[in-house]
């Protein structure tokens, strides 16, 4: 299976809506969006494995949040993009593992150099 990184940001309309609610004294996640998040695991095609999801602390106009997913069919990632349509905007890109240890990183660099 190949690894993909999904860079995502909150949809501008949803962000404005949430900002307006907060200014009116009603902060919090939209209940419909919360339900989407909860239901995704049960609805996700079995051909996609979610490896992780990370967000920078605090809102950032320049740094996106990321999902890391594994699949043999990158077209399947459209399911996630469509699932969150109107809430989140995704950009999926293929990724290569670089490792977390010095040995892993060295091996990955050698592997990538041999592909050139």
N, C-alpha and C positions, 0 to 999 in steps of 0.2 A: 504494500500500500504506500502511496505517496503522501507526503506531508504538505499541507497548505496553511498559510497564514491569512487570516481574514482580518484586515484592518477595518475598523468600523467607528462610525460617529453617530451621534444622535441626529435624527432628521431635524432640519431647521424649523419646520412647522411645529413638531412635537416639542422642541426646545422652547419655542416662543410660548406655546400653550402652558408648559410647566412653569415657565418664568412668570406668566400672568397669574397662575394659580398661587404661586408662592407670594407674589406681591399682594394678593387678596387675603393672605393668611391661611391658605390651604396647601401647604407644602406636602410633598409625598409623591410616590410613584402612582401613575395612572393605574386603576384596578384592571383595566383591559390589558394593558401592557404587562402587568405583573402576572396575569393569567397566561399570557403567551409564553412568558419565560418558564413558568411552571410546567406547561403542557408540552414544550418542545421535546424533552427527553422521550416522552411516549410516542410522539409523532415522527421523530427523526427516522429517516430510512436506515435500515440495518447496515447499509453499505458505507455509512459515515460513522467514524468514531471521533468524538470530541476529546481532545487531549488536555485542553485548558483554555481558560479565558482570563485575561488580565486587563486592568485599566490603570492609567496613571492616577495618582492621588490628586484630587481637586480637578475642577473642570479645566480643560486646556483646548484653546482653539487650534493649536498646532500639533499636539500629540494625540493620535488616535488610540483607542482601545484595541486589543487583539484577541482573536480566537485562534486556536491551533487545532486543526482537524486532520484526520487521515482518511483517505478514500482512494479506491482504484479508478473512480470515475469523477473527474472534476466537475462534470455537468451536474452531479448530485448536489454540489454546493449551492446551486441555484435555489434548492429547497429552503435553505437557511435564509438566503437573501430575500426570497419571496415571503417567508414566514414572518419576517420582521418589517415588511414593507410598510412605510408610513411611520415607523418608529426608529429604525436604525438603517444606516446606509453602509453596505459592505463593499470592499474591494478584496478579492481573493488572489493570492499569488503563490506559486509553488515555492517550496523551501527545501533547503538541504540542512541536515544535522551537522552542527559544528562541535557538539559535545560540551561537557561541563568540566572535564578535567584537562590538564595539560596534555595528557596522552591522547584523549579523544580529539582535542583540537588539532594536534599535530597530525594525527591520522587523517582527519577531515581535510586539512590543508593539502596534504600529499595526494589524497584522492582527487580533490578538485583540480590540482595542478596537472595531474595525469590526464585529465579530460581535455586539456587544451591542445 
